[in-house]
Amino acid sequence: MEKEKSKNDELQVQRLADFFKIFGDSTRVKILLELLASEACVGDLAQTLNMNQSAISHQLRIIKESKLITSRREGQTVIYSLADDHVKTIISQGIEHIRE
């Protein structure tokens, strides 16, 4: 029973570390900040961040795998947005913390 708890604790710690790794890349943080302001498609993000669409798509895939963003289709366009209010809170509190 104790070993099982220890494995679960270790898994949770690893998942949390992986979660915070997403915020360790400035391009991903820029994307998240843009999505905090409003939802956007790859083309809009590429233009705003002055990057090519393939680089943006690659980062979006990584962020989406971490469940920080969601996507929906509008015709042929995929629109990205922050997954939920928890993500908005994490980003907003991070901004508040560094401004103190």
C-alpha positions, 0 to 999 in steps of 0.5 A: 500500500505504501509503495503504491502511494509512493509511485502515485506521488512520484507520477504526480511530481513528474506530471507537475514538472512536465506541466511547468516545462511548458512555461520554460520556453519563451515561444510557448509563453508568447503563444499563451500570452496571445491566447490569453488576450484572444483566441487565434489561428496559426496564421494570426499567431505566426504574423503577430509573433513574426514566426513561420507557421510550421514553428507555431504549429509545432509549439501549439502541438506541444502546448495542446498535449499538455492540455493548456489549450484547446482547438476548434474548427471553423471551416478549414481554419483551426482556432486555438484558445486557452483550455480553461480559467485555471490556465488563465489564472496561472498565466495572470498570477505569473505575470503579477508575480514577476511585476512585484 
